[in-house]
């Protein structure tokens, strides 16, 4: 049951990323780009959660998951700061 939740979280963040990036392609609003890139990174992070907990139980991927999530949120934070200055 837990593996299904991890996969659903990954698919949800993938869908959010796809919708945000598609919105950016249509309207060229840069905040959509930053948000889409953030959700793309969160998709990778959620996939790493699944791989870490379900597939590779003997390997600890927590530092990689944490770095991926931090980088994704840093992209969004950079985008928010960049857009507020313009």
N, C-alpha and C positions, 0 to 999 in steps of 0.2 A: 504494500500500500504506500509506503514512504517513497519508493522509487517512482511511483506514478505521480506523486505530488512534485517531486524534483523535476520530472520531465514536463509536467504541466507548467511549472514556473518558467522553465527554459522556453517552451513554446509560446507562452504569454509574452515574455520579454522580446522574443523574436518577432511576434506579430506587432507589438508596439513599435519596435525599431523599424520594421518594414513600412508601417503606416506613417510614421514620422518622416522617414526619408522619402517616401512617395509624396507626402505633402510638401516637403522641401523642393522636390523636383518640379512640382507644379507651380508653386508660388514664390520660390526663391527667398523665403524668410529664413534668415540664418539661425534664428533660435531653434527652428525645427531641425536644422542640421546638427546643432550641438546636442539637442535632446536625442535625436536618432543615433548619433555616435555613442552617446552615453548608454542607451539601451542596447546597442550592439555589444558593447563591452560587458554589460550586465548579462546578456545572453551567454557570452563566453564564460562568465563567472558561474552562472547557473548550470551550464554543461559541466564545468569542472566540479561542481558540487556533486552532480550525479556520478561522474567518473570516480571521484574521491571516495564517496560513501558506499556506492553500490558496486562498481566494477573493480577498482583497485583498493581492496580493503587493507592491504599490507603497506601501502605507500601513503604518506601524509602529504596532501596537496594544499593544506591550509595556507601556508605562506603565499603560494601562487594564486590561490583564490582571493586572498586578501589584497594582494598587489593588483590583480585585475579589477577588483571592485573599486579600489582606491583610485586607480588610473581612470576608470570610467567616470567616477564622480568628479575627479579633477578636470576632466574634459568639459563636463557640464558646468562646473563652477567657473572655469575659464571663459566659456561661452557667455554665461550670465554677466560676468564682469565686463567682458569685451563689448557686449551689446548695450550695457547700461551707459558706457562711456560715449556712445555714438548717437 
